[in-house]
Amino acid sequence: MLADHMMPGLMKDPPDFLHLALGCLIMAFAFSVIYSKWARGAHSISQGIQFGIWLGILKGLGSGLIDYATGNMADLTGTLGNAVIYIVFFAVMGALASLIYSKVKSAE
């Protein structure tokens, strides 16, 4: 399990749902704005997934390896496992953003 590769006691139980919701809204808005600029009006699912994968690589793998190199929050297995989760998460976000933008564009 991935939690076995993380430092114990890092996660809040239960999470702070107000700040979690606020963070999700900010992330969704920023992701959507950046995606709309990147796609330049062509909103296919494959482009959305590709965009999400690149952001997942940036956040999960790039930032994750920097965190691994400078901190003790996770071992390498935990860091790489977390990177895979980020890549999948952002790929799904990209697919959803492309679907929403293509529906809004076709409704205009």
Gaussian input, Z-matrix of N, CA and C with variables (Angstrom, degrees):
# hf/3-21g

backbone

0 1
 N
 C     1     B1
 C     2     B2     1     A1
 N     3     B3     2     A2     1     D1
 C     4     B4     3     A3     2     D2
 C     5     B5     4     A4     3     D3
 N     6     B6     5     A5     4     D4
 C     7     B7     6     A6     5     D5
 C     8     B8     7     A7     6     D6
 N     9     B9     8     A8     7     D7
 C    10    B10     9     A9     8     D8
 C    11    B11    10    A10     9     D9
 N    12    B12    11    A11    10    D10
 C    13    B13    12    A12    11    D11
 C    14    B14    13    A13    12    D12
 N    15    B15    14    A14    13    D13
 C    16    B16    15    A15    14    D14
 C    17    B17    16    A16    15    D15
 N    18    B18    17    A17    16    D16
 C    19    B19    18    A18    17    D17
 C    20    B20    19    A19    18    D18
 N    21    B21    20    A20    19    D19
 C    22    B22    21    A21    20    D20
 C    23    B23    22    A22    21    D21
 N    24    B24    23    A23    22    D22
 C    25    B25    24    A24    23    D23
 C    26    B26    25    A25    24    D24
 N    27    B27    26    A26    25    D25
 C    28    B28    27    A27    26    D26
 C    29    B29    28    A28    27    D27
 N    30    B30    29    A29    28    D28
 C    31    B31    30    A30    29    D29
 C    32    B32    31    A31    30    D30
 N    33    B33    32    A32    31    D31
 C    34    B34    33    A33    32    D32
 C    35    B35    34    A34    33    D33
 N    36    B36    35    A35    34    D34
 C    37    B37    36    A36    35    D35
 C    38    B38    37    A37    36    D36
 N    39    B39    38    A38    37    D37
 C    40    B40    39    A39    38    D38
 C    41    B41    40    A40    39    D39
 N    42    B42    41    A41    40    D40
 C    43    B43    42    A42    41    D41
 C    44    B44    43    A43    42    D42
 N    45    B45    44    A44    43    D43
 C    46    B46    45    A45    44    D44
 C    47    B47    46    A46    45    D45
 N    48    B48    47    A47    46    D46
 C    49    B49    48    A48    47    D47
 C    50    B50    49    A49    48    D48
 N    51    B51    50    A50    49    D49
 C    52    B52    51    A51    50    D50
 C    53    B53    52    A52    51    D51
 N    54    B54    53    A53    52    D52
 C    55    B55    54    A54    53    D53
 C    56    B56    55    A55    54    D54
 N    57    B57    56    A56    55    D55
 C    58    B58    57    A57    56    D56
 C    59    B59    58    A58    57    D57
 N    60    B60    59    A59    58    D58
 C    61    B61    60    A60    59    D59
 C    62    B62    61    A61    60    D60
 N    63    B63    62    A62    61    D61
 C    64    B64    63    A63    62    D62
 C    65    B65    64    A64    63    D63
 N    66    B66    65    A65    64    D64
 C    67    B67    66    A66    65    D65
 C    68    B68    67    A67    66    D66
 N    69    B69    68    A68    67    D67
 C    70    B70    69    A69    68    D68
 C    71    B71    70    A70    69    D69
 N    72    B72    71    A71    70    D70
 C    73    B73    72    A72    71    D71
 C    74    B74    73    A73    72    D72
 N    75    B75    74    A74    73    D73
 C    76    B76    75    A75    74    D74
 C    77    B77    76    A76    75    D75
 N    78    B78    77    A77    76    D76
 C    79    B79    78    A78    77    D77
 C    80    B80    79    A79    78    D78
 N    81    B81    80    A80    79    D79
 C    82    B82    81    A81    80    D80
 C    83    B83    82    A82    81    D81
 N    84    B84    83    A83    82    D82
 C    85    B85    84    A84    83    D83
 C    86    B86    85    A85    84    D84
 N    87    B87    86    A86    85    D85
 C    88    B88    87    A87    86    D86
 C    89    B89    88    A88    87    D87
 N    90    B90    89    A89    88    D88
 C    91    B91    90    A90    89    D89
 C    92    B92    91    A91    90    D90
 N    93    B93    92    A92    91    D91
 C    94    B94    93    A93    92    D92
 C    95    B95    94    A94    93    D93
 N    96    B96    95    A95    94    D94
 C    97    B97    96    A96    95    D95
 C    98    B98    97    A97    96    D96
 N    99    B99    98    A98    97    D97
 C   100   B100    99    A99    98    D98
 C   101   B101   100   A100    99    D99
 N   102   B102   101   A101   100   D100
 C   103   B103   102   A102   101   D101
 C   104   B104   103   A103   102   D102
 N   105   B105   104   A104   103   D103
 C   106   B106   105   A105   104   D104
 C   107   B107   106   A106   105   D105
 N   108   B108   107   A107   106   D106
 C   109   B109   108   A108   107   D107
 C   110   B110   109   A109   108   D108
 N   111   B111   110   A110   109   D109
 C   112   B112   111   A111   110   D110
 C   113   B113   112   A112   111   D111
 N   114   B114   113   A113   112   D112
 C   115   B115   114   A114   113   D113
 C   116   B116   115   A115   114   D114
 N   117   B117   116   A116   115   D115
 C   118   B118   117   A117   116   D116
 C   119   B119   118   A118   117   D117
 N   120   B120   119   A119   118   D118
 C   121   B121   120   A120   119   D119
 C   122   B122   121   A121   120   D120
 N   123   B123   122   A122   121   D121
 C   124   B124   123   A123   122   D122
 C   125   B125   124   A124   123   D123
 N   126   B126   125   A125   124   D124
 C   127   B127   126   A126   125   D125
 C   128   B128   127   A127   126   D126
 N   129   B129   128   A128   127   D127
 C   130   B130   129   A129   128   D128
 C   131   B131   130   A130   129   D129
 N   132   B132   131   A131   130   D130
 C   133   B133   132   A132   131   D131
 C   134   B134   133   A133   132   D132
 N   135   B135   134   A134   133   D133
 C   136   B136   135   A135   134   D134
 C   137   B137   136   A136   135   D135
 N   138   B138   137   A137   136   D136
 C   139   B139   138   A138   137   D137
 C   140   B140   139   A139   138   D138
 N   141   B141   140   A140   139   D139
 C   142   B142   141   A141   140   D140
 C   143   B143   142   A142   141   D141
 N   144   B144   143   A143   142   D142
 C   145   B145   144   A144   143   D143
 C   146   B146   145   A145   144   D144
 N   147   B147   146   A146   145   D145
 C   148   B148   147   A147   146   D146
 C   149   B149   148   A148   147   D147
 N   150   B150   149   A149   148   D148
 C   151   B151   150   A150   149   D149
 C   152   B152   151   A151   150   D150
 N   153   B153   152   A152   151   D151
 C   154   B154   153   A153   152   D152
 C   155   B155   154   A154   153   D153
 N   156   B156   155   A155   154   D154
 C   157   B157   156   A156   155   D155
 C   158   B158   157   A157   156   D156
 N   159   B159   158   A158   157   D157
 C   160   B160   159   A159   158   D158
 C   161   B161   160   A160   159   D159
 N   162   B162   161   A161   160   D160
 C   163   B163   162   A162   161   D161
 C   164   B164   163   A163   162   D162
 N   165   B165   164   A164   163   D163
 C   166   B166   165   A165   164   D164
 C   167   B167   166   A166   165   D165
 N   168   B168   167   A167   166   D166
 C   169   B169   168   A168   167   D167
 C   170   B170   169   A169   168   D168
 N   171   B171   170   A170   169   D169
 C   172   B172   171   A171   170   D170
 C   173   B173   172   A172   171   D171
 N   174   B174   173   A173   172   D172
 C   175   B175   174   A174   173   D173
 C   176   B176   175   A175   174   D174
 N   177   B177   176   A176   175   D175
 C   178   B178   177   A177   176   D176
 C   179   B179   178   A178   177   D177
 N   180   B180   179   A179   178   D178
 C   181   B181   180   A180   179   D179
 C   182   B182   181   A181   180   D180
 N   183   B183   182   A182   181   D181
 C   184   B184   183   A183   182   D182
 C   185   B185   184   A184   183   D183
 N   186   B186   185   A185   184   D184
 C   187   B187   186   A186   185   D185
 C   188   B188   187   A187   186   D186
 N   189   B189   188   A188   187   D187
 C   190   B190   189   A189   188   D188
 C   191   B191   190   A190   189   D189
 N   192   B192   191   A191   190   D190
 C   193   B193   192   A192   191   D191
 C   194   B194   193   A193   192   D192
 N   195   B195   194   A194   193   D193
 C   196   B196   195   A195   194   D194
 C   197   B197   196   A196   195   D195
 N   198   B198   197   A197   196   D196
 C   199   B199   198   A198   197   D197
 C   200   B200   199   A199   198   D198
 N   201   B201   200   A200   199   D199
 C   202   B202   201   A201   200   D200
 C   203   B203   202   A202   201   D201
 N   204   B204   203   A203   202   D202
 C   205   B205   204   A204   203   D203
 C   206   B206   205   A205   204   D204
 N   207   B207   206   A206   205   D205
 C   208   B208   207   A207   206   D206
 C   209   B209   208   A208   207   D207
 N   210   B210   209   A209   208   D208
 C   211   B211   210   A210   209   D209
 C   212   B212   211   A211   210   D210
 N   213   B213   212   A212   211   D211
 C   214   B214   213   A213   212   D212
 C   215   B215   214   A214   213   D213
 N   216   B216   215   A215   214   D214
 C   217   B217   216   A216   215   D215
 C   218   B218   217   A217   216   D216
 N   219   B219   218   A218   217   D217
 C   220   B220   219   A219   218   D218
 C   221   B221   220   A220   219   D219
 N   222   B222   221   A221   220   D220
 C   223   B223   222   A222   221   D221
 C   224   B224   223   A223   222   D222
 N   225   B225   224   A224   223   D223
 C   226   B226   225   A225   224   D224
 C   227   B227   226   A226   225   D225
 N   228   B228   227   A227   226   D226
 C   229   B229   228   A228   227   D227
 C   230   B230   229   A229   228   D228
 N   231   B231   230   A230   229   D229
 C   232   B232   231   A231   230   D230
 C   233   B233   232   A232   231   D231
 N   234   B234   233   A233   232   D232
 C   235   B235   234   A234   233   D233
 C   236   B236   235   A235   234   D234
 N   237   B237   236   A236   235   D235
 C   238   B238   237   A237   236   D236
 C   239   B239   238   A238   237   D237
 N   240   B240   239   A239   238   D238
 C   241   B241   240   A240   239   D239
 C   242   B242   241   A241   240   D240
 N   243   B243   242   A242   241   D241
 C   244   B244   243   A243   242   D242
 C   245   B245   244   A244   243   D243
 N   246   B246   245   A245   244   D244
 C   247   B247   246   A246   245   D245
 C   248   B248   247   A247   246   D246
 N   249   B249   248   A248   247   D247
 C   250   B250   249   A249   248   D248
 C   251   B251   250   A250   249   D249
 N   252   B252   251   A251   250   D250
 C   253   B253   252   A252   251   D251
 C   254   B254   253   A253   252   D252
 N   255   B255   254   A254   253   D253
 C   256   B256   255   A255   254   D254
 C   257   B257   256   A256   255   D255
 N   258   B258   257   A257   256   D256
 C   259   B259   258   A258   257   D257
 C   260   B260   259   A259   258   D258
 N   261   B261   260   A260   259   D259
 C   262   B262   261   A261   260   D260
 C   263   B263   262   A262   261   D261
 N   264   B264   263   A263   262   D262
 C   265   B265   264   A264   263   D263
 C   266   B266   265   A265   264   D264
 N   267   B267   266   A266   265   D265
 C   268   B268   267   A267   266   D266
 C   269   B269   268   A268   267   D267
 N   270   B270   269   A269   268   D268
 C   271   B271   270   A270   269   D269
 C   272   B272   271   A271   270   D270
 N   273   B273   272   A272   271   D271
 C   274   B274   273   A273   272   D272
 C   275   B275   274   A274   273   D273
 N   276   B276   275   A275   274   D274
 C   277   B277   276   A276   275   D275
 C   278   B278   277   A277   276   D276
 N   279   B279   278   A278   277   D277
 C   280   B280   279   A279   278   D278
 C   281   B281   280   A280   279   D279
 N   282   B282   281   A281   280   D280
 C   283   B283   282   A282   281   D281
 C   284   B284   283   A283   282   D282
 N   285   B285   284   A284   283   D283
 C   286   B286   285   A285   284   D284
 C   287   B287   286   A286   285   D285
 N   288   B288   287   A287   286   D286
 C   289   B289   288   A288   287   D287
 C   290   B290   289   A289   288   D288
 N   291   B291   290   A290   289   D289
 C   292   B292   291   A291   290   D290
 C   293   B293   292   A292   291   D291
 N   294   B294   293   A293   292   D292
 C   295   B295   294   A294   293   D293
 C   296   B296   295   A295   294   D294
 N   297   B297   296   A296   295   D295
 C   298   B298   297   A297   296   D296
 C   299   B299   298   A298   297   D297
 N   300   B300   299   A299   298   D298
 C   301   B301   300   A300   299   D299
 C   302   B302   301   A301   300   D300
 N   303   B303   302   A302   301   D301
 C   304   B304   303   A303   302   D302
 C   305   B305   304   A304   303   D303
 N   306   B306   305   A305   304   D304
 C   307   B307   306   A306   305   D305
 C   308   B308   307   A307   306   D306
 N   309   B309   308   A308   307   D307
 C   310   B310   309   A309   308   D308
 C   311   B311   310   A310   309   D309
 N   312   B312   311   A311   310   D310
 C   313   B313   312   A312   311   D311
 C   314   B314   313   A313   312   D312
 N   315   B315   314   A314   313   D313
 C   316   B316   315   A315   314   D314
 C   317   B317   316   A316   315   D315
 N   318   B318   317   A317   316   D316
 C   319   B319   318   A318   317   D317
 C   320   B320   319   A319   318   D318
 N   321   B321   320   A320   319   D319
 C   322   B322   321   A321   320   D320
 C   323   B323   322   A322   321   D321

   B1=1.4453
   B2=1.5324
   B3=1.3230
   B4=1.4605
   B5=1.5330
   B6=1.3150
   B7=1.4725
   B8=1.5231
   B9=1.3174
   B10=1.4640
   B11=1.5272
   B12=1.3271
   B13=1.4585
   B14=1.5311
   B15=1.3253
   B16=1.4624
   B17=1.5235
   B18=1.3091
   B19=1.4485
   B20=1.5338
   B21=1.3328
   B22=1.4654
   B23=1.5289
   B24=1.3147
   B25=1.4555
   B26=1.5122
   B27=1.3330
   B28=1.4656
   B29=1.5267
   B30=1.3040
   B31=1.4633
   B32=1.5272
   B33=1.3182
   B34=1.4599
   B35=1.5302
   B36=1.3098
   B37=1.4652
   B38=1.5161
   B39=1.2989
   B40=1.4590
   B41=1.5311
   B42=1.3287
   B43=1.4711
   B44=1.5284
   B45=1.3107
   B46=1.4605
   B47=1.5353
   B48=1.3325
   B49=1.4610
   B50=1.5261
   B51=1.3115
   B52=1.4607
   B53=1.5301
   B54=1.3212
   B55=1.4663
   B56=1.5238
   B57=1.3151
   B58=1.4678
   B59=1.5287
   B60=1.3328
   B61=1.4671
   B62=1.5283
   B63=1.3285
   B64=1.4616
   B65=1.5273
   B66=1.3337
   B67=1.4647
   B68=1.5181
   B69=1.3263
   B70=1.4716
   B71=1.5237
   B72=1.3279
   B73=1.4693
   B74=1.5292
   B75=1.3239
   B76=1.4659
   B77=1.5267
   B78=1.3446
   B79=1.4616
   B80=1.5341
   B81=1.3325
   B82=1.4626
   B83=1.5255
   B84=1.3279
   B85=1.4614
   B86=1.5233
   B87=1.3308
   B88=1.4668
   B89=1.5229
   B90=1.3237
   B91=1.4665
   B92=1.5242
   B93=1.3228
   B94=1.4609
   B95=1.5273
   B96=1.3204
   B97=1.4662
   B98=1.5290
   B99=1.3255
   B100=1.4647
   B101=1.5287
   B102=1.3397
   B103=1.4662
   B104=1.5246
   B105=1.3298
   B106=1.4730
   B107=1.5208
   B108=1.3212
   B109=1.4757
   B110=1.5279
   B111=1.3309
   B112=1.4632
   B113=1.5291
   B114=1.3228
   B115=1.4645
   B116=1.5287
   B117=1.3217
   B118=1.4709
   B119=1.5249
   B120=1.3285
   B121=1.4548
   B122=1.5150
   B123=1.3140
   B124=1.4714
   B125=1.5260
   B126=1.3139
   B127=1.4628
   B128=1.5265
   B129=1.3187
   B130=1.4663
   B131=1.5303
   B132=1.3101
   B133=1.4647
   B134=1.5276
   B135=1.3332
   B136=1.4663
   B137=1.5287
   B138=1.3322
   B139=1.4696
   B140=1.5211
   B141=1.3145
   B142=1.4565
   B143=1.5187
   B144=1.3200
   B145=1.4616
   B146=1.5209
   B147=1.3304
   B148=1.4645
   B149=1.5323
   B150=1.3163
   B151=1.4630
   B152=1.5234
   B153=1.3315
   B154=1.4568
   B155=1.5167
   B156=1.3258
   B157=1.4654
   B158=1.5231
   B159=1.3312
   B160=1.4646
   B161=1.5246
   B162=1.3272
   B163=1.4644
   B164=1.5238
   B165=1.3318
   B166=1.4612
   B167=1.5169
   B168=1.3177
   B169=1.4686
   B170=1.5292
   B171=1.3239
   B172=1.4575
   B173=1.5230
   B174=1.3252
   B175=1.4633
   B176=1.5273
   B177=1.3154
   B178=1.4507
   B179=1.5104
   B180=1.3138
   B181=1.4580
   B182=1.5320
   B183=1.3200
   B184=1.4662
   B185=1.5194
   B186=1.3081
   B187=1.4646
   B188=1.5288
   B189=1.3345
   B190=1.4593
   B191=1.5113
   B192=1.3319
   B193=1.4660
   B194=1.5254
   B195=1.3286
   B196=1.4714
   B197=1.5259
   B198=1.3376
   B199=1.4639
   B200=1.5249
   B201=1.3221
   B202=1.4682
   B203=1.5262
   B204=1.3214
   B205=1.4656
   B206=1.5221
   B207=1.3260
   B208=1.4655
   B209=1.5238
   B210=1.3255
   B211=1.4624
   B212=1.5153
   B213=1.3119
   B214=1.4595
   B215=1.5225
   B216=1.3289
   B217=1.4601
   B218=1.5196
   B219=1.3332
   B220=1.4602
   B221=1.5247
   B222=1.3405
   B223=1.4559
   B224=1.5304
   B225=1.3224
   B226=1.4630
   B227=1.5285
   B228=1.3254
   B229=1.4689
   B230=1.5269
   B231=1.3166
   B232=1.4634
   B233=1.5091
   B234=1.3138
   B235=1.4557
   B236=1.5281
   B237=1.3311
   B238=1.4648
   B239=1.5255
   B240=1.3335
   B241=1.4669
   B242=1.5112
   B243=1.3209
   B244=1.4574
   B245=1.5292
   B246=1.3287
   B247=1.4642
   B248=1.5201
   B249=1.3194
   B250=1.4719
   B251=1.5337
   B252=1.3296
   B253=1.4665
   B254=1.5284
   B255=1.3346
   B256=1.4639
   B257=1.5287
   B258=1.3102
   B259=1.4676
   B260=1.5244
   B261=1.3155
   B262=1.4742
   B263=1.5289
   B264=1.3266
   B265=1.4663
   B266=1.5269
   B267=1.3304
   B268=1.4598
   B269=1.5283
   B270=1.3220
   B271=1.4681
   B272=1.5267
   B273=1.3201
   B274=1.4698
   B275=1.5248
   B276=1.3394
   B277=1.4706
   B278=1.5280
   B279=1.3308
   B280=1.4625
   B281=1.5170
   B282=1.3308
   B283=1.4678
   B284=1.5232
   B285=1.3280
   B286=1.4675
   B287=1.5287
   B288=1.3239
   B289=1.4682
   B290=1.5203
   B291=1.3327
   B292=1.4678
   B293=1.5249
   B294=1.3275
   B295=1.4649
   B296=1.5220
   B297=1.3187
   B298=1.4652
   B299=1.5255
   B300=1.3366
   B301=1.4640
   B302=1.5326
   B303=1.3231
   B304=1.4650
   B305=1.5291
   B306=1.3281
   B307=1.4754
   B308=1.5212
   B309=1.3217
   B310=1.4695
   B311=1.5211
   B312=1.3267
   B313=1.4544
   B314=1.5240
   B315=1.3433
   B316=1.4679
   B317=1.5328
   B318=1.3258
   B319=1.4781
   B320=1.5215
   B321=1.3212
   B322=1.4696
   B323=1.4971
   A1=108.92
   A2=116.05
   A3=121.94
   A4=111.92
   A5=117.47
   A6=120.65
   A7=112.12
   A8=117.62
   A9=120.72
   A10=112.20
   A11=117.12
   A12=121.75
   A13=112.28
   A14=116.13
   A15=122.00
   A16=109.28
   A17=115.75
   A18=121.22
   A19=108.89
   A20=118.77
   A21=120.22
   A22=111.69
   A23=115.02
   A24=120.64
   A25=115.43
   A26=118.30
   A27=120.15
   A28=112.77
   A29=116.57
   A30=121.27
   A31=110.27
   A32=116.44
   A33=121.30
   A34=108.19
   A35=115.58
   A36=119.71
   A37=108.44
   A38=120.66
   A39=128.81
   A40=110.45
   A41=116.28
   A42=119.02
   A43=111.59
   A44=116.31
   A45=123.65
   A46=106.59
   A47=116.08
   A48=121.04
   A49=113.60
   A50=118.95
   A51=120.67
   A52=110.37
   A53=116.37
   A54=120.00
   A55=111.55
   A56=117.58
   A57=121.29
   A58=110.17
   A59=116.38
   A60=120.76
   A61=110.81
   A62=116.91
   A63=120.92
   A64=110.99
   A65=116.23
   A66=120.52
   A67=112.12
   A68=117.13
   A69=120.81
   A70=111.35
   A71=116.80
   A72=119.96
   A73=111.32
   A74=117.27
   A75=120.87
   A76=110.08
   A77=116.53
   A78=120.09
   A79=110.74
   A80=117.14
   A81=120.28
   A82=111.16
   A83=117.00
   A84=120.31
   A85=111.25
   A86=117.16
   A87=120.67
   A88=110.85
   A89=117.01
   A90=121.63
   A91=109.80
   A92=116.68
   A93=121.59
   A94=112.37
   A95=116.63
   A96=120.47
   A97=110.62
   A98=116.62
   A99=119.73
   A100=110.69
   A101=116.91
   A102=120.13
   A103=111.22
   A104=117.15
   A105=119.38
   A106=111.36
   A107=117.44
   A108=120.63
   A109=110.73
   A110=116.81
   A111=122.15
   A112=111.17
   A113=117.54
   A114=121.26
   A115=112.76
   A116=117.99
   A117=122.98
   A118=112.95
   A119=116.86
   A120=121.00
   A121=115.49
   A122=119.83
   A123=122.73
   A124=107.92
   A125=116.04
   A126=120.84
   A127=111.74
   A128=116.57
   A129=119.64
   A130=108.91
   A131=115.72
   A132=119.87
   A133=110.38
   A134=116.99
   A135=118.97
   A136=111.25
   A137=117.52
   A138=119.60
   A139=111.05
   A140=116.51
   A141=120.17
   A142=111.43
   A143=116.70
   A144=120.61
   A145=110.22
   A146=116.53
   A147=120.50
   A148=110.45
   A149=116.72
   A150=120.69
   A151=110.47
   A152=116.48
   A153=120.84
   A154=112.68
   A155=117.18
   A156=120.51
   A157=110.43
   A158=117.25
   A159=119.68
   A160=111.49
   A161=117.19
   A162=118.47
   A163=111.01
   A164=117.19
   A165=120.81
   A166=111.77
   A167=116.64
   A168=120.37
   A169=110.04
   A170=116.29
   A171=120.79
   A172=111.46
   A173=116.37
   A174=121.29
   A175=111.77
   A176=116.75
   A177=120.12
   A178=114.33
   A179=116.63
   A180=120.06
   A181=111.69
   A182=117.35
   A183=120.54
   A184=112.05
   A185=116.26
   A186=120.77
   A187=111.14
   A188=116.36
   A189=119.99
   A190=112.93
   A191=116.86
   A192=119.63
   A193=111.81
   A194=116.61
   A195=119.33
   A196=109.44
   A197=117.13
   A198=120.17
   A199=111.02
   A200=117.33
   A201=121.57
   A202=110.75
   A203=115.96
   A204=120.46
   A205=112.93
   A206=116.70
   A207=119.35
   A208=114.42
   A209=117.93
   A210=119.88
   A211=112.37
   A212=115.37
   A213=121.95
   A214=112.28
   A215=117.29
   A216=120.04
   A217=112.82
   A218=117.77
   A219=121.29
   A220=108.90
   A221=115.41
   A222=118.37
   A223=108.37
   A224=117.58
   A225=120.53
   A226=111.95
   A227=117.33
   A228=120.24
   A229=110.31
   A230=117.20
   A231=120.68
   A232=112.51
   A233=116.31
   A234=121.27
   A235=111.20
   A236=116.97
   A237=120.56
   A238=111.29
   A239=116.94
   A240=119.92
   A241=111.44
   A242=116.47
   A243=121.13
   A244=110.91
   A245=117.08
   A246=121.00
   A247=110.67
   A248=117.10
   A249=120.88
   A250=109.77
   A251=116.31
   A252=120.19
   A253=110.33
   A254=117.74
   A255=120.81
   A256=111.63
   A257=117.29
   A258=120.44
   A259=110.26
   A260=117.33
   A261=120.99
   A262=109.89
   A263=116.91
   A264=121.67
   A265=111.38
   A266=116.58
   A267=119.96
   A268=112.31
   A269=118.29
   A270=120.41
   A271=110.42
   A272=116.82
   A273=120.57
   A274=110.15
   A275=117.07
   A276=120.03
   A277=111.08
   A278=116.67
   A279=120.28
   A280=111.95
   A281=116.26
   A282=119.70
   A283=110.46
   A284=116.83
   A285=120.51
   A286=111.48
   A287=117.22
   A288=119.77
   A289=110.76
   A290=117.36
   A291=119.57
   A292=111.11
   A293=117.08
   A294=119.90
   A295=111.56
   A296=116.55
   A297=120.29
   A298=110.64
   A299=117.18
   A300=119.48
   A301=111.61
   A302=117.80
   A303=119.14
   A304=111.12
   A305=118.00
   A306=121.09
   A307=111.23
   A308=117.10
   A309=120.76
   A310=109.26
   A311=117.39
   A312=121.09
   A313=111.49
   A314=117.33
   A315=120.71
   A316=111.33
   A317=116.88
   A318=120.46
   A319=111.51
   A320=118.06
   A321=120.83
   A322=112.47
   D1=143.91
   D2=-176.78
   D3=-62.25
   D4=-33.87
   D5=-179.45
   D6=-62.47
   D7=-24.66
   D8=177.84
   D9=-68.06
   D10=-15.38
   D11=-177.98
   D12=-104.84
   D13=10.33
   D14=179.19
   D15=-113.21
   D16=153.97
   D17=177.42
   D18=-67.82
   D19=129.82
   D20=-178.31
   D21=-67.96
   D22=150.64
   D23=176.38
   D24=84.60
   D25=6.11
   D26=-179.30
   D27=-81.41
   D28=-32.40
   D29=-175.11
   D30=-87.92
   D31=139.88
   D32=175.50
   D33=-80.06
   D34=141.21
   D35=177.58
   D36=-134.47
   D37=105.54
   D38=1.52
   D39=-83.06
   D40=163.54
   D41=179.30
   D42=-69.48
   D43=161.95
   D44=175.31
   D45=-80.97
   D46=94.70
   D47=-170.59
   D48=-65.75
   D49=-31.07
   D50=178.69
   D51=-63.01
   D52=-49.83
   D53=-179.29
   D54=-72.89
   D55=-29.20
   D56=174.52
   D57=-63.15
   D58=-47.35
   D59=179.42
   D60=-63.93
   D61=-42.37
   D62=179.13
   D63=-62.55
   D64=-44.35
   D65=177.80
   D66=-62.08
   D67=-39.93
   D68=178.58
   D69=-65.23
   D70=-41.01
   D71=178.21
   D72=-64.52
   D73=-43.04
   D74=178.88
   D75=-64.05
   D76=-44.10
   D77=179.93
   D78=-63.68
   D79=-42.70
   D80=-179.91
   D81=-63.94
   D82=-42.18
   D83=179.43
   D84=-64.65
   D85=-48.23
   D86=-179.66
   D87=-63.03
   D88=-44.48
   D89=178.40
   D90=-58.01
   D91=-45.80
   D92=-177.93
   D93=-64.00
   D94=-44.18
   D95=179.99
   D96=-64.54
   D97=-46.41
   D98=-179.81
   D99=-65.03
   D100=-40.44
   D101=178.04
   D102=-61.57
   D103=-43.28
   D104=-178.07
   D105=-62.61
   D106=-35.93
   D107=177.09
   D108=-71.30
   D109=-39.94
   D110=-178.23
   D111=-67.58
   D112=-40.27
   D113=-174.65
   D114=-74.54
   D115=-23.81
   D116=178.69
   D117=52.76
   D118=41.30
   D119=175.22
   D120=90.50
   D121=-11.94
   D122=178.55
   D123=-102.70
   D124=105.35
   D125=-172.29
   D126=-113.29
   D127=75.74
   D128=175.76
   D129=-95.85
   D130=156.29
   D131=179.91
   D132=-60.20
   D133=-40.92
   D134=-179.04
   D135=-63.27
   D136=-37.20
   D137=176.66
   D138=-67.19
   D139=-38.90
   D140=178.17
   D141=-64.26
   D142=-43.55
   D143=178.24
   D144=-64.32
   D145=-43.27
   D146=179.43
   D147=-60.54
   D148=-44.66
   D149=177.76
   D150=-60.29
   D151=-45.79
   D152=179.36
   D153=-62.13
   D154=-40.11
   D155=178.64
   D156=-62.47
   D157=-43.15
   D158=179.30
   D159=-63.39
   D160=-41.06
   D161=177.31
   D162=-68.44
   D163=-35.76
   D164=176.15
   D165=-63.90
   D166=-39.68
   D167=176.31
   D168=-64.79
   D169=-42.94
   D170=178.65
   D171=-60.15
   D172=-51.35
   D173=-176.53
   D174=-77.52
   D175=-50.38
   D176=-173.08
   D177=-75.18
   D178=-48.25
   D179=-175.54
   D180=-88.96
   D181=-51.71
   D182=-178.48
   D183=-63.62
   D184=-60.07
   D185=-179.43
   D186=-66.15
   D187=-35.35
   D188=179.09
   D189=-63.44
   D190=-42.52
   D191=178.17
   D192=-68.66
   D193=-33.57
   D194=174.86
   D195=-64.60
   D196=-44.24
   D197=177.57
   D198=-62.66
   D199=-40.27
   D200=178.14
   D201=-61.83
   D202=-41.62
   D203=-177.35
   D204=-71.83
   D205=-24.14
   D206=-174.11
   D207=-113.30
   D208=-3.99
   D209=-177.23
   D210=-141.53
   D211=179.37
   D212=-178.99
   D213=-120.17
   D214=32.65
   D215=-176.59
   D216=-78.80
   D217=-30.64
   D218=-177.79
   D219=-151.15
   D220=153.58
   D221=173.06
   D222=-83.07
   D223=-179.70
   D224=-175.75
   D225=-62.62
   D226=-38.46
   D227=178.42
   D228=-62.36
   D229=-44.34
   D230=177.54
   D231=-63.65
   D232=-39.44
   D233=179.27
   D234=-64.51
   D235=-46.27
   D236=-179.70
   D237=-69.41
   D238=-38.06
   D239=176.33
   D240=-63.23
   D241=-41.36
   D242=177.14
   D243=-64.26
   D244=-36.64
   D245=178.20
   D246=-62.06
   D247=-42.69
   D248=178.70
   D249=-61.95
   D250=-42.52
   D251=178.82
   D252=-61.79
   D253=-44.25
   D254=177.88
   D255=-61.74
   D256=-42.88
   D257=-178.90
   D258=-62.25
   D259=-45.38
   D260=178.55
   D261=-64.54
   D262=-45.38
   D263=-179.93
   D264=-57.50
   D265=-49.26
   D266=-179.25
   D267=-70.30
   D268=-32.04
   D269=175.73
   D270=-62.90
   D271=-42.47
   D272=177.02
   D273=-64.86
   D274=-42.21
   D275=176.62
   D276=-59.59
   D277=-41.09
   D278=179.01
   D279=-64.60
   D280=-41.22
   D281=178.04
   D282=-62.64
   D283=-43.56
   D284=179.34
   D285=-66.07
   D286=-41.93
   D287=178.18
   D288=-62.06
   D289=-41.97
   D290=179.89
   D291=-64.91
   D292=-39.49
   D293=177.65
   D294=-62.83
   D295=-44.44
   D296=-178.79
   D297=-66.68
   D298=-45.03
   D299=179.59
   D300=-65.07
   D301=-37.48
   D302=179.19
   D303=-68.45
   D304=-35.03
   D305=176.98
   D306=-69.03
   D307=-41.49
   D308=179.11
   D309=-66.39
   D310=-41.62
   D311=-179.70
   D312=-64.25
   D313=-40.28
   D314=-178.49
   D315=-73.86
   D316=-22.51
   D317=179.46
   D318=-79.70
   D319=-16.90
   D320=-177.50
   D321=-73.77

